Amino acid sequence: MRIANQVSATQSAVAALRAELHAKADCQKLGLTQESFAVILCEIGEKYLPASANETEARAFFLTLRLEELALARACAAGHEFAWELFLTRYREKLYQSALRIAREDSAARELADTLYADLYGTTSRDGKRLCKLASYTGRGSLEGWLRTVLAQEYVNRYRRQKRLVSLDEENEDGVQFQAPDPEPVAAPHSHLESVTDEALAALASEDRLVLAAYFLDGRTLADIARMLGVHESTISRKLDKLAKSLRKQILAGLTRRGLSRRQAEEALDVDVRDLRLDIRRRLAQESPDRAFSEKTVEVKTVEARARPGPGIGSNS
């Protein structure tokens, strides 16, 4: 929950810039009023601005948003037909080309793109409310890049749904032996470590969550991920290394904010990862967890084991 002065800084900045931002985003032709756009901006600011941000910093944040693209996406989510027609004019062909690059076959690419169009348009509803993926776009990056990420995530979701989990009976038939739990008592992880790690993962951008989940949890190669996002393999390698270092830094900072010394925070990260269980799949999911990921809780060990060649979250390098 935001503290009072943070909400005030966000709301004050939006109130001061409301007319300017509404005009810059060309909201009027898209059917968004100043009031409705201000609500959207406040939600984004309260979610992403740090708790210590003042009004000046809040204003700077709002001026960095991709306002026209944000307004277009949210107008589509609100059901404005003109906005949807404009969206299709700008992005239909780009989305198909991205889908073709991912699926590598025309019919599969069109099916992938069509599925995304349905989700973007909001053909499903919950409790009488239309559900539209575009309502989650925040304008912090380009809409085209966000769409590529969502498209790639849908492809990954299909890959996961198609995988067949081997049952315990099948594993027994194959001669798989299950190791008995270690009877030795082990030190419990620090009480704050799981919550701080969860917060750090929650703050990740959608593309960063996709990259981490695809690489560390799904076992996709750098080349696979690069192809899905339309970038060079080396870009994904650098991103993974940067994310690992950034996550470790954020976790350490979160622990110190909770009263630990730097040394104590470092020691907390040295815990045996087998004793630290987090629902990483749920946190890194782009969609609702029951749709995008299995219910199995994944240990941090999975991430540590695949962190190559750069350092993992708990590395001291």
C-alpha positions in Angstrom: 0.0 0.0 0.0 1.3 3.5 -0.9 1.9 5.9 1.9 -0.1 9.1 1.9 2.5 11.5 0.7 3.2 9.2 -2.3 -0.4 9.1 -3.4 -0.5 12.9 -3.0 2.6 13.4 -5.1 1.2 11.2 -7.9 -2.2 12.8 -7.8 -0.8 16.3 -7.7 1.5 15.7 -10.7 -1.4 14.2 -12.7 -3.7 17.2 -11.7 -1.0 19.7 -12.8 -0.3 17.9 -16.1 -3.7 16.5 -16.9 -4.6 18.9 -19.7 -1.1 18.7 -21.3 -0.9 15.0 -21.2 -4.4 14.5 -22.5 -3.6 16.7 -25.5 -0.2 15.1 -26.1 -1.8 11.7 -26.2 -4.5 12.9 -28.6 -7.1 11.4 -26.3 -10.0 13.4 -27.6 -10.2 11.6 -31.0 -9.9 8.3 -29.2 -12.8 9.0 -26.9 -10.9 9.3 -23.7 -11.9 12.2 -21.4 -9.4 14.1 -19.2 -10.9 12.5 -16.2 -10.6 8.9 -17.5 -7.1 9.4 -18.7 -6.1 10.9 -15.3 -7.4 7.8 -13.6 -5.2 5.7 -15.8 -2.2 7.8 -15.2 -2.7 7.7 -11.4 -2.9 3.9 -11.4 0.3 3.7 -13.3 2.1 6.2 -11.2 1.0 4.6 -7.9 2.2 1.3 -9.2 5.6 2.2 -10.5 6.8 5.4 -8.8 9.0 4.7 -5.8 7.6 5.5 -2.4 10.1 8.3 -1.9 9.2 10.1 -5.1 8.1 13.8 -4.9 5.8 15.7 -7.2 8.7 16.9 -9.4 9.9 13.3 -9.9 6.3 12.2 -10.5 5.9 14.8 -13.3 9.1 13.7 -14.9 7.9 10.1 -14.8 4.6 10.9 -16.6 6.4 12.9 -19.3 8.5 9.9 -20.2 5.5 7.6 -20.9 4.5 6.7 -24.4 1.4 8.8 -24.1 -0.1 8.3 -27.6 0.4 4.6 -27.5 -0.9 4.4 -24.0 -4.1 6.3 -24.9 -4.6 4.1 -28.0 -4.2 0.9 -26.0 -6.5 2.0 -23.2 -9.1 3.3 -25.6 -9.2 -0.1 -27.3 -9.6 -1.7 -23.9 -12.5 0.6 -23.2 -14.2 -0.6 -26.4 -13.9 2.4 -28.6 -14.2 1.1 -32.2 -12.3 4.0 -33.8 -9.3 3.2 -31.6 -9.5 -0.5 -32.5 -9.6 0.3 -36.2 -6.5 2.6 -35.8 -4.8 -0.1 -33.8 -5.3 -2.7 -36.5 -4.1 -0.3 -39.2 -0.9 0.3 -37.3 -0.1 -3.1 -35.8 -1.9 -6.0 -37.7 0.8 -6.6 -40.3 3.6 -6.1 -37.7 2.0 -8.6 -35.4 1.7 -11.2 -38.2 5.3 -10.8 -39.2 6.4 -11.2 -35.5 4.2 -14.3 -35.3 5.7 -15.7 -38.4 9.2 -15.2 -37.1 8.2 -17.0 -33.9 6.1 -19.9 -35.4 8.1 -20.2 -38.7 5.0 -21.5 -40.5 2.2 -19.5 -42.1 -0.8 -21.2 -40.7 0.6 -21.5 -37.2 1.6 -17.8 -37.3 -1.9 -16.8 -38.4 -3.5 -18.9 -35.7 -1.1 -17.4 -33.1 -1.8 -13.9 -34.3 -5.6 -14.5 -34.4 -5.6 -15.8 -30.8 -3.8 -12.7 -29.7 -6.3 -10.4 -31.5 -9.1 -12.1 -29.7 -7.4 -11.5 -26.3 -6.5 -7.9 -27.3 -10.1 -7.1 -28.4 -11.6 -8.6 -25.3 -13.8 -11.4 -26.5 -14.0 -12.9 -23.0 -15.5 -11.5 -19.9 -15.5 -12.1 -16.1 -18.3 -11.0 -13.8 -19.8 -9.1 -16.6 -16.6 -7.1 -17.3 -14.9 -7.3 -20.6 -11.3 -8.6 -20.4 -8.7 -7.0 -22.7 -5.0 -7.5 -22.5 -4.4 -4.0 -23.7 -5.7 -2.7 -20.3 -2.4 -3.9 -18.8 -0.2 -1.8 -21.1 1.4 1.1 -19.1 3.2 3.1 -21.7 6.6 2.6 -20.1 8.0 1.0 -23.3 6.8 1.0 -26.9 3.4 -0.6 -27.6 5.0 -2.6 -30.5 7.6 -4.1 -28.2 5.0 -4.9 -25.6 2.9 -6.6 -28.2 5.8 -8.7 -29.3 6.4 -9.8 -25.7 2.7 -10.7 -25.3 2.8 -12.6 -28.6 5.9 -14.5 -27.5 4.3 -15.3 -24.2 1.3 -16.8 -25.9 3.6 -19.0 -27.9 5.5 -20.1 -24.8 2.1 -20.8 -23.1 1.2 -23.1 -25.9 4.5 -24.8 -25.7 3.9 -25.4 -22.0 0.4 -26.7 -22.5 1.5 -29.1 -25.1 4.2 -30.6 -22.9 3.1 -33.8 -21.2 4.2 -34.2 -17.6 5.5 -37.7 -16.8 3.5 -39.3 -14.0 5.0 -40.8 -10.9 3.9 -44.2 -12.1 5.7 -43.7 -15.4 8.8 -42.6 -13.6 8.7 -45.7 -11.4 8.3 -47.9 -14.5 11.4 -46.2 -16.0 13.3 -47.1 -12.9 13.5 -43.6 -11.4 14.3 -43.6 -7.8 13.3 -40.9 -5.4 15.8 -39.6 -3.0 14.8 -39.6 0.6 14.7 -36.3 2.4 17.9 -35.3 4.2 17.4 -36.0 7.9 20.0 -33.5 8.9 18.4 -30.3 10.3 19.1 -27.3 8.2 19.0 -23.6 9.0 15.8 -21.9 7.9 16.1 -19.0 5.4 15.8 -15.5 6.8 12.2 -14.6 7.4 12.3 -11.6 5.0 14.2 -13.3 2.1 11.2 -14.9 0.4 9.0 -11.7 0.6 11.9 -9.5 -0.6 12.7 -11.8 -3.5 9.0 -11.9 -4.4 8.8 -8.1 -4.4 11.9 -7.9 -6.7 10.3 -10.4 -9.2 7.0 -8.5 -9.1 8.7 -5.3 -10.1 10.1 -6.7 -13.3 8.9 -5.5 -16.7 6.8 -8.0 -18.7 9.6 -8.7 -21.2 12.1 -9.3 -18.4 9.7 -11.8 -16.8 9.3 -13.6 -20.1 13.0 -13.8 -20.7 13.7 -15.2 -17.2 10.8 -17.7 -17.3 11.6 -18.9 -20.8 15.3 -19.4 -20.1 15.5 -20.5 -16.4 12.1 -22.4 -16.1 11.3 -23.6 -19.6 14.8 -24.4 -20.7 14.6 -22.4 -23.9 17.9 -21.5 -25.5 19.2 -18.0 -26.0 18.6 -18.4 -29.7 14.9 -19.4 -29.2 14.3 -16.4 -27.0 16.1 -14.0 -29.3 14.0 -15.3 -32.2 10.8 -14.8 -30.3 11.6 -11.2 -29.4 13.2 -10.3 -32.7 16.7 -9.4 -31.3 20.2 -10.8 -31.5 21.2 -13.8 -29.3 23.9 -11.7 -27.6 21.2 -9.2 -26.5 19.4 -11.9 -24.6 22.7 -13.1 -23.0 23.5 -9.5 -21.8 19.9 -9.1 -20.6 20.0 -12.3 -18.5 23.3 -11.3 -16.9 22.0 -7.8 -16.2 18.8 -9.1 -14.7 20.6 -11.5 -12.4 22.8 -8.8 -11.1 20.0 -6.3 -10.8 17.8 -8.8 -8.9 20.5 -9.6 -6.4 21.1 -5.9 -5.9 17.4 -5.2 -5.3 17.1 -8.2 -2.9 20.0 -6.9 -0.9 18.5 -3.5 -0.8 15.2 -4.9 0.3 16.8 -6.8 3.2 18.7 -3.8 4.4 15.5 -1.7 4.4 14.1 -4.3 6.7 16.8 -3.7 9.2 19.6 -6.1 8.2 23.1 -5.0 8.0 24.9 -5.4 4.7 26.8 -8.4 6.1 23.6 -10.0 7.4 21.9 -9.5 4.0 24.8 -11.1 2.2 24.6 -14.0 4.6 20.9 -14.4 4.0 21.6 -14.9 0.3 24.0 -17.7 1.2 21.1 -19.9 2.3 20.9 -23.3 0.7 18.5 -22.7 -2.2 16.8 -26.1 -1.6 15.4 -24.6 1.6 14.0 -21.5 -0.1 10.8 -22.3 -1.9 9.1 -19.7 -4.0 6.3 -19.9 -6.5 8.5 -18.4 -9.2 6.4 -19.7 -12.0 3.4 -17.8 -10.6 5.4 -14.6 -10.1 7.0 -14.6 -13.6 3.7 -15.4 -15.3 2.4 -13.0 -17.9 -1.0 -14.4 -17.6 -3.0 -15.8 -14.7 -1.0 -18.6 -13.1 -3.5 -21.3 -13.7 -3.4 -20.6 -17.4 0.2 -19.9 -18.0 2.0 -22.2 -15.6 1.7 -25.5 -13.8 0.7 -25.5 -10.1 4.1 -27.0 -9.1 6.1 -24.7 -6.9 9.6 -24.2 -8.3 12.6 -23.9 -6.1 15.2 -21.1 -6.5 17.6 -24.0 -7.2 16.2 -24.1 -10.7 17.3 -20.6 -11.4 20.7 -21.1 -9.8 21.4 -24.2 -11.7 20.9 -22.6 -15.1 22.6 -19.2 -14.4 25.3 -19.4 -16.9 27.8 -17.8 -17.8 27.0 -14.8 -15.5 26.4 -14.7 -11.8 23.1 -15.8 -10.3 20.9 -13.9 -7.9 22.9 -15.2 -4.9 26.4 -14.8 -6.5 28.9 -12.6 -4.8 30.7 -11.7 -8.1 
